[in-house]
Every structure is written in C-alpha cells, then in structure tokens.
C-alpha cells in the first residue's frame, strides 16, 4: 500500500514579515561565525534549518544575500561562504 504524501508548498514571493525574520536569522548566523561558535557550513545549516520555508529559493536567496551583506567586515568568512554557496 502506497501512502499519500502532500506536495511541499514553496513561497514564490516574500512579504515584509518574511524578510524581517530572514534578516534576524542571518544576523544570528553571522554572529555565530564572527564569534567563532560555528564555522560557515555550520552557521549556514543552522540558518536553513530555522527558515520557515527552507526549500523555497526566494527564502534561500534572501538569507544568503543578507548573510553575505552582514559578513562585510569578515572577508575570510565571506569568501568561504560564497565558495560554499557556489559548491552547494
């Protein structure tokens, strides 16, 4: 017997509340990186896990852009993060 599975819904557009939440997640993730509590991969995984819509490309794109913007003074982490995103 095959179990019925509902398709995953994905947001195609983000509203202001989504962007505020994503910015807070990005802020926390970058703080973890800058404080040395997590490396780039750990912080990225943590951030994705905390997204309300973790598989929606608008959410991921907004999250990664905000994380890169917030890493503006940490050039080593920024370079590592961008390389990680490109490989992912």
Backbone as a chain_set.jsonl record, in Angstrom:
{"seq": "XXXXXXXXXXXXXXXXXXXXXXXXXXXXXXXXXXXXXXXXXXXXXXXXXXXXXXXXXXXXXXXXXXXXXXXXXXXXXXXXXXXXXXXX", "coords": {"N": [[0.841, -1.185, 0.0], [0.612, 2.16, -0.894], [1.491, 5.142, 0.614], [-0.19, 8.246, 0.763], [1.274, 11.314, -0.012], [1.45, 14.691, 0.719], [2.196, 17.382, -1.477], [5.048, 19.534, -1.126], [4.733, 22.866, -0.189], [5.893, 25.879, -1.587], [7.04, 29.133, -1.118], [6.656, 31.773, -3.415], [6.957, 34.438, -3.411], [8.203, 36.857, -1.139], [7.063, 38.4, 1.832], [7.074, 41.412, 3.881], [7.235, 40.602, 6.573], [8.371, 38.06, 6.304], [10.914, 38.834, 5.332], [11.953, 40.294, 7.492], [12.151, 38.283, 9.422], [13.962, 36.56, 8.137], [16.176, 38.237, 8.004], [16.804, 38.433, 10.73], [17.522, 35.782, 11.298], [19.778, 35.613, 9.631], [21.369, 37.546, 10.862], [21.84, 36.339, 13.393], [23.17, 33.979, 12.557], [25.494, 35.019, 11.355], [26.612, 36.224, 13.575], [27.249, 33.939, 15.059], [29.261, 32.935, 13.392], [31.167, 35.057, 13.412], [31.823, 35.126, 16.117], [33.081, 32.762, 16.46], [31.73, 30.528, 17.292], [30.524, 28.847, 15.475], [31.436, 27.379, 12.313], [31.424, 28.43, 8.84], [29.901, 26.563, 7.336], [28.428, 25.223, 9.344], [26.953, 27.361, 10.414], [25.47, 28.099, 8.164], [23.921, 25.78, 7.755], [22.513, 25.812, 10.17], [21.067, 28.2, 9.858], [19.461, 27.656, 7.577], [17.917, 25.594, 8.601], [16.344, 27.014, 10.372], [14.709, 28.554, 8.789], [11.4, 29.365, 7.812], [10.459, 28.406, 5.453], [12.321, 26.335, 4.237], [13.078, 25.215, 1.742], [12.411, 26.917, -0.229], [13.393, 28.854, -2.91], [13.3, 31.735, -3.04], [13.451, 32.353, -0.289], [15.903, 31.164, 0.482], [17.677, 32.553, -1.205], [17.33, 35.196, -0.29], [18.171, 34.872, 2.366], [20.901, 34.08, 2.059], [21.915, 36.316, 0.716], [21.569, 38.309, 2.664], [23.219, 37.274, 4.674], [25.748, 37.401, 3.428], [25.912, 40.181, 3.061], [25.986, 40.966, 5.759], [28.389, 39.904, 6.543], [30.298, 41.717, 5.84], [32.639, 42.875, 6.965], [34.171, 40.725, 7.625], [36.183, 39.342, 5.79], [37.461, 36.887, 5.166], [35.662, 34.897, 6.08], [33.496, 35.636, 4.519], [34.417, 35.118, 1.909], [34.791, 32.334, 2.125], [32.151, 31.575, 2.633], [30.797, 32.383, 0.276], [32.117, 30.712, -1.569], [31.267, 28.259, -0.541], [28.48, 28.427, -0.989], [28.462, 28.494, -3.8], [29.41, 25.935, -4.401], [27.401, 24.422, -3.328]], "CA": [[0.0, 0.0, 0.0], [1.395, 3.392, -1.002], [0.974, 6.225, 1.446], [-0.334, 9.521, 0.062], [2.116, 12.376, 0.523], [1.089, 16.009, 0.212], [3.362, 18.097, -2.022], [5.594, 20.618, -0.31], [4.442, 24.181, -0.756], [7.051, 26.77, -1.591], [6.67, 30.524, -1.364], [7.283, 32.354, -4.599], [7.239, 35.841, -3.088], [8.383, 37.084, 0.292], [6.491, 39.658, 2.32], [7.934, 42.146, 4.821], [7.433, 39.773, 7.773], [9.364, 37.054, 5.921], [12.231, 39.467, 5.218], [12.425, 40.629, 8.844], [12.549, 37.019, 10.038], [15.176, 36.086, 7.465], [17.268, 39.113, 8.429], [17.17, 38.052, 12.103], [18.251, 34.517, 11.19], [21.085, 35.952, 9.065], [22.113, 38.255, 11.909], [22.284, 35.351, 14.38], [24.141, 33.087, 11.924], [26.754, 35.757, 11.2], [27.161, 36.379, 14.929], [27.878, 32.65, 15.379], [30.513, 32.855, 12.619], [32.124, 36.059, 13.885], [32.252, 34.813, 17.486], [33.814, 31.501, 16.448], [30.906, 29.432, 17.797], [30.25, 27.961, 14.343], [32.096, 27.749, 11.065], [30.49, 28.878, 7.805], [28.972, 25.482, 6.995], [27.526, 25.01, 10.468], [26.04, 28.504, 10.503], [24.564, 28.01, 7.03], [22.967, 24.707, 8.055], [21.665, 26.296, 11.255], [20.174, 29.215, 9.31], [18.481, 26.994, 6.71], [17.022, 24.846, 9.492], [15.448, 27.946, 11.043], [13.804, 29.203, 7.842], [10.034, 28.823, 7.798], [10.303, 27.789, 4.136], [13.732, 26.059, 3.97], [13.386, 24.783, 0.386], [11.991, 27.931, -1.19], [14.536, 29.614, -3.398], [13.314, 33.143, -2.594], [13.918, 32.405, 1.103], [17.344, 30.875, 0.496], [18.379, 33.664, -1.845], [17.302, 36.339, 0.634], [19.015, 34.532, 3.52], [22.309, 34.122, 1.693], [22.287, 37.705, 0.427], [21.674, 39.026, 3.934], [24.405, 36.794, 5.378], [26.918, 37.976, 2.749], [25.935, 41.604, 3.407], [26.363, 41.116, 7.168], [29.786, 39.489, 6.688], [31.078, 42.696, 5.08], [33.944, 43.142, 7.572], [34.87, 39.457, 7.827], [36.429, 38.968, 4.4], [37.795, 35.463, 5.069], [34.404, 34.149, 6.199], [32.67, 35.982, 3.354], [34.953, 34.357, 0.767], [34.482, 30.924, 2.376], [30.709, 31.419, 2.5], [30.46, 32.47, -1.146], [32.59, 29.465, -2.173], [30.375, 27.196, -0.066], [27.21, 28.574, -1.708], [28.672, 28.114, -5.203], [29.545, 24.479, -4.469], [26.134, 23.822, -2.912]], "C": [[0.884, 1.245, 0.0], [0.704, 4.482, -0.197], [0.919, 7.523, 0.637], [0.518, 10.584, 0.757], [1.696, 13.69, -0.123], [2.33, 16.696, -0.361], [3.774, 19.23, -1.09], [5.236, 21.941, -0.972], [5.662, 25.079, -0.594], [6.562, 28.178, -1.883], [7.385, 31.025, -2.614], [7.614, 33.821, -4.388], [7.33, 35.987, -1.579], [7.729, 38.396, 0.68], [7.43, 40.264, 3.362], [8.219, 41.335, 6.08], [8.458, 38.682, 7.491], [10.766, 37.653, 5.924], [12.801, 39.842, 6.58], [12.911, 39.371, 9.55], [13.842, 36.478, 9.453], [16.372, 36.931, 7.883], [17.728, 38.762, 9.846], [17.95, 36.737, 12.112], [19.661, 34.778, 10.663], [21.957, 36.639, 10.107], [22.671, 37.269, 12.939], [23.361, 34.433, 13.802], [25.496, 33.765, 11.773], [27.404, 35.993, 12.56], [27.854, 35.087, 15.37], [29.218, 32.508, 14.658], [31.554, 33.8, 13.205], [32.634, 35.769, 15.295], [33.047, 33.516, 17.556], [33.017, 30.325, 16.99], [30.603, 28.402, 16.717], [31.125, 28.373, 13.171], [31.018, 28.088, 10.039], [29.462, 27.797, 7.485], [27.969, 25.237, 8.108], [26.496, 26.129, 10.565], [25.036, 28.492, 9.358], [23.5, 26.943, 7.278], [21.995, 25.139, 9.148], [20.621, 27.274, 10.711], [19.086, 28.58, 8.441], [17.453, 26.249, 7.561], [15.986, 25.761, 10.14], [14.549, 28.74, 10.088], [12.431, 28.554, 7.937], [9.792, 28.024, 6.519], [11.692, 27.391, 3.64], [14.059, 25.656, 2.536], [12.949, 25.78, -0.663], [13.162, 28.792, -1.623], [14.482, 31.1, -3.059], [13.824, 33.287, -1.155], [15.419, 32.177, 1.189], [18.148, 32.021, -0.091], [18.445, 34.868, -0.92], [18.207, 36.084, 1.83], [20.487, 34.675, 3.165], [22.768, 35.538, 1.366], [22.476, 38.489, 1.723], [22.897, 38.572, 4.731], [25.675, 37.38, 4.752], [27.036, 39.463, 3.088], [26.428, 41.812, 4.833], [27.811, 40.686, 7.431], [30.745, 40.497, 6.059], [32.459, 42.967, 5.661], [34.774, 41.889, 7.794], [35.133, 38.839, 6.45], [36.742, 37.486, 4.237], [36.528, 34.608, 5.126], [33.503, 34.407, 5.007], [33.116, 35.184, 2.14], [34.613, 32.872, 0.91], [32.987, 30.656, 2.173], [30.284, 31.451, 1.04], [30.918, 31.209, -1.875], [31.688, 28.299, -1.798], [29.045, 27.236, -0.815], [27.366, 28.109, -3.164], [28.802, 26.611, -5.364], [28.232, 23.799, -4.165], [25.181, 23.855, -4.067]], "O": [[1.802, 1.357, 0.812], [-0.501, 4.707, -0.318], [1.86, 7.857, -0.082], [0.474, 10.722, 1.979], [1.597, 13.795, -1.346], [3.409, 16.596, 0.223], [2.954, 19.8, -0.37], [5.417, 22.109, -2.178], [6.362, 25.031, 0.418], [5.761, 28.388, -2.793], [8.561, 30.736, -2.836], [8.448, 34.385, -5.096], [6.613, 35.316, -0.835], [7.824, 39.386, -0.046], [8.466, 39.681, 3.682], [9.334, 41.378, 6.601], [9.317, 38.402, 8.328], [11.699, 37.052, 6.456], [14.006, 39.721, 6.8], [13.956, 39.383, 10.2], [14.711, 35.996, 10.18], [17.463, 36.401, 8.093], [18.926, 38.794, 10.128], [18.927, 36.596, 12.848], [20.63, 34.228, 11.187], [23.147, 36.345, 10.22], [23.841, 37.356, 13.313], [24.352, 34.14, 14.472], [26.531, 33.153, 12.035], [28.629, 35.961, 12.673], [28.921, 35.131, 15.983], [30.192, 32.023, 15.235], [32.688, 33.398, 13.465], [33.762, 36.132, 15.629], [33.625, 33.2, 18.596], [33.562, 29.231, 17.137], [30.444, 27.218, 17.013], [31.508, 29.535, 13.035], [29.827, 28.035, 10.348], [28.272, 28.092, 7.375], [26.78, 25.06, 7.841], [25.309, 25.874, 10.773], [23.871, 28.837, 9.556], [22.316, 27.176, 7.039], [20.797, 24.866, 9.065], [19.442, 27.192, 11.056], [17.914, 28.935, 8.563], [16.258, 26.277, 7.267], [14.871, 25.326, 10.426], [13.711, 29.519, 10.542], [12.317, 27.342, 8.12], [9.008, 27.075, 6.513], [12.212, 28.025, 2.722], [15.221, 25.744, 2.139], [13.095, 25.527, -1.859], [13.842, 29.391, -0.791], [15.532, 31.692, -2.808], [14.545, 34.235, -0.843], [16.126, 32.907, 1.885], [19.177, 32.414, 0.458], [19.497, 35.49, -0.782], [18.932, 36.98, 2.261], [21.241, 35.322, 3.892], [23.888, 35.92, 1.704], [23.437, 39.247, 1.859], [23.544, 39.386, 5.39], [26.577, 37.808, 5.471], [28.13, 39.951, 3.37], [27.204, 42.733, 5.092], [28.392, 41.071, 8.445], [31.893, 40.156, 5.773], [33.381, 43.268, 4.902], [35.958, 41.98, 8.117], [34.414, 37.945, 6.004], [36.321, 36.883, 3.25], [36.349, 33.701, 4.313], [32.819, 33.499, 4.534], [32.285, 34.633, 1.419], [34.199, 32.228, -0.054], [32.607, 29.631, 1.607], [29.484, 30.618, 0.614], [30.185, 30.687, -2.714], [31.379, 27.45, -2.635], [28.537, 26.194, -1.23], [26.499, 27.413, -3.693], [28.347, 26.06, -6.367], [27.962, 22.715, -4.682], [24.044, 23.399, -3.942]]}, "num_chains": 1, "name": "protein.A"}
